[in-house]
Amino acid sequence: MGELIALSYLLNKETKFQLFYNYSSEARFDKVESVAAKFSDLFLFNPSPQLRLSMETRQKCRLKPIENLDPSNPWLLVHMRCPNIS
């Protein structure tokens, strides 16, 4: 959580946060999809492998790690763009 708070200081003050936990459940995937339907670009902080796979396969989203944020964990912050979530 400390990393997320530190990251928030680098963002525009208009940036909105939505926190989720336990991405392995189907209900959580649905919540992430509903948020993705409202925005063209999302940034996921430390998404689980299950969430990444679900968003790429079920929703055809493109996920790209943000480089140089944490070389030991390239998936710490991920840019997600989804073409047609409704």
Buried (B, 14 or more C-beta within 10 A) or exposed (E): EEEEEEBEEEEEEEEEEEEBEEBEEEEBBEEBBEEBEEBEEBBBBBBBEEBBEBBBEEBEBEBEBBEEBBEEEEBBBBEBEBEEBE
